[in-house]
Amino acid sequence: MNERRLLEILSRVSEVRILVIGDLFLDKYLILDKELTEISLETGLEAYQAVDVKLLPGAAGTVAKDLRAIGASVSILTIIGEDGEGYEVVGALKTLGMDMKHMIVDPSHFTPTYIKPMLREKKESPRELNRIDIKNREAVPSALEERIIASLRMIVQQVDGVAISDQVEEHNCGIITDRIRDELSQLALAYPRKVFIADSRARIGLFRNVICKPNYREAVIALGETPEERPNLTALRHWGQELRRMSGKPVFITIADQGILVFPQEEEMIHVPAIPVPAPIDVVGAGDSVMSGLLATLCVGASPEEAAFIACLMASVTIKQLETTGTAAPEQVLAQFRIWESQKADSSLR
C-alpha cells in the first residue's frame, strides 16, 4: 500500500455509519499510591489509597471509541444497569459524540465492570493488582432479547456495518445470546452489502454469515483443539480455513506480534505482518483496534489485505498508549505509516 491509497481509504471513513452491538463494560482504573498505604483499624489489613480514578468504556465501548477516533459515526446497542457503573460508562461515552439512544437500561442488570487497581511504587510505572469483575451470571430475559432484536432490525437498515462484541464468557449472560447471534446471522444474509464482523472470547466458531476476527487461541479453542504457545504456519492455515468454511465469510486471525492472517477465500491465506513498535507497550485493547480498523476500512471498499494492514497500523498506535485503552486518529495512523516506510527504506539500504 502507498500513502495515496491509505489517505484515500482514511478520508472516506467519515462517511461510514456503524452499529456496535455487544457487551459494554466500564473499565475503572484505580491509581494507588503505595507510600500512602494505611493500616485499617477494623481489620489490621493494608488499606490502599487511591489518588486518581480513570473511567473508560471497555469491550464494545472500546470498539465504539476506536471507531469514533478513526472518524466513523457510531450507534451503540447494549444493556446497562440502573447503577453507578452505568452512569459512569454513559458519562465516559457522551464526550465521544455517538448515538446512545438505543441503549437499554434495566434495573435487574449489572453494568459489566472491570475494576483495575494499579499500584504505584516510588517512580516505577503502576502495576496491576488483582482485578475485580462485576458481570451478569444469569441469562438475559427473553423480553430484553425481544427489545434488542426489534432495535437491531430497525438500526441495521440505516448503517453500513455492524460490529459484534461478544465478551461475556458465561453462556447467554451477555448481550450476544444464542438468539441474538442467530438474528445477526439472518440479517447478514438479508443485507449482503453491509459488513458484519464478530469478535468473541468463547464462541467465535458459532457465528455464521459474518466476518470473524479471533486471536489464534480463540480460533483453536473454537475448533476443539488445544492452543500451542507459538503455533506453526501449517496449524494456523488449517484453523483459519476451517473457520472460513464454517462462517462462510472471510476470517482474520490475529497472531500477536506476528500480525494478522487473512483468509479471504477457503483455500487462500495472506500474512500481513505486524508493525514493529519499540517497548514499552500496553497491548490491552489492541484486538479492539484491529476490529475497528477492519470494519471501518472494509466498509469503504478496502480489500481484506488492505484492511488488515491498516488495522495493524492502528494497533501499533494504540499499544504505545500506556495504562489505558488507546485510540488511533487518522493523522496518527498516517504518521505511523510514514515511520514504517522510513524504517523500510533504511533497512533496504543496509
Secondary structure, DSSP 4 states (H G I P E B T S, - for coil): --HHHHHHHHHHGGG-EEEEEE-EEEEEEEEEEGGG-EE-TTT-SEE--EEEEEEEEEEHHHHHHHHHHHT-EEEEE-EEESSHHHHHHHHHHHTT--B-TTPEEETTS---EEEEEEEE-TTSPPEE---EEE---SPPPHHHHHHHHHHHHHHGGG-SEEEEEE---STT-SSS-HHHHHHHHHHHHH-TTSEEEEEESS-GGG--SSEE--BHHHHHHHTT-PPPSS--HHHHHHHHHHHHHHHSS-EEEE-GGG-EEEESSTT--EEEPPPP-PSP---TTHHHHHHHHHHHHHHTT--HHHHHHHHHHHHHHHTTSTTS-----HHHHHHHHHHHHHHHHHHHH-
